[in-house]
Amino acid sequence: MFPLGEHLVVEDEGRLSCRICGRAVSLGEADKLAETHCTTTNRQQNTENRHPCDVCRAGEGVEDTPMLDPLTGRIDRKLLCRNCFNDYLRILRFSGPRFGRVKARTPPEGIWFSYGENNSILFTQIGNLWPCPSCQEFYENLYETVTHYSQRHPEIANKPNEKTTVNIEGKPIKVLKTSQGYLICPCGFVAENDRHLAKHYINSHRETV
């Protein structure tokens, strides 16, 4: 699966098909496909049994969304309209999981989801799809991806964060390392690796290096 213009396509027996809009072309027509807009008009939409948004009750519920009940600790399914879903993602991106006394900042198009007190998984949206961070499965909504991850990859979802030390210009810096290998700076910045963390730390915390 790879991006092609606005499309997210897969190749199968010499043909490319978009997993978002469903449009399919031969390999020789890849350039033409890349020049077209990706829309959902080609997908069949079920107009029966429409469900109102579980939050605002005004819009149509279209996004299955995971919400963690703080009282029971259960992940409950909510059906949100586009506006409430975007608001929910915005809240998640700005809140982030808390690591010690700081909150991890979420990269663009990313969402942190906590499966326990000591671990959070970063999900990244590609186009309109949510791929699983640990396998080749992908889903059209965040809820299915989050529940898939807990069921198919519990050994990673339940793995607690580790404390590790990174050497930055000769100075040891203590940080947290997630089960996906991301490094969390004490300020909450999420780094992909040691070099990414060192660049951030030198640029943002030069006075402590």
C-alpha positions in Angstrom: 0.0 0.0 0.0 1.5 3.4 -1.0 0.3 6.9 -1.8 -0.3 8.0 -5.4 -1.4 11.6 -5.7 -4.5 11.8 -3.4 -5.0 8.1 -3.6 -3.8 5.3 -1.3 -3.3 2.3 -3.7 -2.4 -1.4 -3.7 -1.1 -3.4 -6.6 -2.7 -6.7 -7.5 -2.0 -8.6 -10.7 -0.9 -5.6 -12.7 -3.7 -3.3 -11.6 -3.7 -0.4 -9.1 -6.8 0.1 -6.9 -7.4 2.9 -4.4 -8.4 1.8 -0.9 -10.2 5.0 -0.3 -12.4 5.7 -3.4 -12.2 2.2 -5.0 -11.0 3.5 -8.4 -8.9 0.9 -10.3 -6.6 1.3 -13.3 -3.8 -0.7 -15.0 -0.2 0.0 -14.1 0.2 1.9 -17.4 -2.5 4.3 -16.3 -0.8 5.1 -12.9 0.0 8.7 -14.0 -3.6 9.4 -15.0 -4.8 8.0 -11.6 -2.4 10.3 -9.8 -3.9 13.3 -11.5 -7.5 12.6 -10.4 -9.1 13.6 -7.2 -9.8 10.9 -4.6 -13.4 11.0 -3.4 -15.7 8.6 -1.7 -18.4 8.9 -4.4 -17.4 5.6 -5.9 -18.1 3.7 -2.6 -21.6 2.4 -2.0 -23.2 4.2 0.9 -25.9 2.7 3.0 -28.6 5.3 3.5 -30.7 3.0 5.7 -30.5 2.8 9.5 -28.7 6.1 9.9 -27.5 6.8 13.5 -27.3 10.2 15.0 -24.0 11.4 16.6 -23.7 10.0 20.1 -22.3 13.4 21.3 -24.1 16.2 19.6 -27.2 14.2 18.4 -27.5 16.6 15.5 -25.2 15.2 12.9 -25.1 11.8 11.3 -22.8 9.3 13.2 -20.2 8.1 10.7 -17.0 7.5 12.7 -16.7 4.6 15.1 -14.5 6.1 17.8 -12.8 4.5 20.9 -13.4 6.4 24.1 -11.9 5.2 27.4 -14.3 5.3 30.3 -12.2 6.7 33.2 -14.5 5.0 35.8 -14.6 1.5 34.4 -11.4 1.5 32.3 -13.3 0.0 29.4 -13.0 1.2 25.8 -16.5 2.0 24.7 -17.7 2.5 21.1 -19.1 5.9 20.2 -20.5 6.9 16.8 -19.5 10.5 16.0 -20.3 12.9 13.3 -17.4 14.4 11.3 -17.4 17.6 13.4 -17.4 15.8 16.8 -14.8 13.3 15.5 -12.5 16.2 14.4 -13.0 17.8 17.8 -12.1 14.6 19.5 -8.9 14.1 17.5 -8.0 17.7 18.2 -8.4 17.1 22.0 -6.3 13.9 21.8 -3.5 15.6 19.8 -3.2 18.5 22.3 -3.7 16.5 25.4 -1.4 13.5 24.8 -0.5 10.9 27.3 1.2 12.0 30.5 4.8 10.8 31.1 5.8 11.8 34.6 5.1 15.5 34.8 5.0 16.2 31.1 2.6 15.4 28.3 3.9 13.9 25.0 3.2 16.2 22.0 1.6 14.3 19.1 3.2 14.6 15.6 0.9 15.9 12.8 -1.7 13.4 11.7 -0.9 11.3 14.8 -2.9 10.2 17.8 -1.7 8.7 21.1 -4.0 6.1 22.6 -3.3 4.7 26.1 -3.9 1.0 26.8 -2.7 1.3 30.4 -1.2 3.7 32.8 2.4 3.2 31.6 2.1 2.7 27.9 0.7 4.6 24.9 0.7 3.7 21.2 1.0 6.2 18.4 -1.4 5.8 15.5 -0.8 7.7 12.3 -3.5 8.5 9.8 -2.6 8.1 6.1 -5.1 9.7 3.8 -8.4 8.7 5.3 -7.1 5.3 6.6 -5.7 4.2 9.9 -3.0 1.5 9.4 -1.9 -0.8 12.2 1.6 0.2 13.5 2.6 -3.5 13.8 1.1 -5.3 10.8 -0.3 -4.8 7.3 -3.9 -4.4 8.5 -5.6 -1.0 8.0 -9.1 0.4 8.7 -11.3 3.3 7.8 -11.8 4.4 11.4 -9.7 4.8 14.5 -12.0 2.6 16.6 -11.4 -0.5 14.6 -7.6 0.1 14.5 -7.4 0.6 18.3 -9.5 -2.5 19.1 -7.5 -4.6 16.5 -4.3 -3.6 18.2 -5.4 -4.6 21.7 -6.7 -8.0 20.4 -3.9 -8.9 17.9 -0.9 -7.3 19.5 -1.5 -7.4 23.3 2.2 -8.1 24.0 3.1 -4.7 22.5 -0.1 -2.8 23.6 0.5 -3.8 27.2 4.3 -3.4 27.3 5.2 -0.6 29.7 7.5 2.3 28.8 11.2 1.9 29.6 13.6 4.4 31.1 16.7 4.8 29.0 19.7 7.2 28.8 20.7 8.9 25.5 24.2 10.5 25.2 23.9 14.0 23.7 27.2 15.7 23.0 28.8 13.8 25.9 26.0 14.4 28.4 23.7 11.6 29.5 20.0 12.5 29.2 17.3 10.3 30.9 14.2 9.8 28.7 11.3 7.4 28.3 11.2 4.9 25.5 7.8 3.6 24.3 7.2 0.0 23.1 7.3 1.4 19.5 10.8 2.8 20.1 9.8 6.5 20.3 11.9 8.6 22.7 10.1 11.1 24.9 12.1 14.2 25.8 11.5 15.5 29.4 9.6 18.5 27.7 7.1 16.1 26.0 8.7 16.1 22.5 8.4 12.8 20.7 11.5 11.7 18.9 11.8 8.9 16.4 15.4 7.9 17.3 18.5 9.1 19.1 19.6 11.5 16.3 16.1 13.1 16.2 16.1 13.5 19.9 19.6 15.0 19.9 18.7 17.5 17.2 15.6 18.6 19.2 17.5 18.7 22.5 20.4 20.9 21.2 18.0 23.3 19.4 15.5 23.6 22.2 17.5 23.0 25.4 20.9 24.2 24.4 21.5 25.9 27.7 21.4 22.5 29.5 23.8 20.6 27.1 
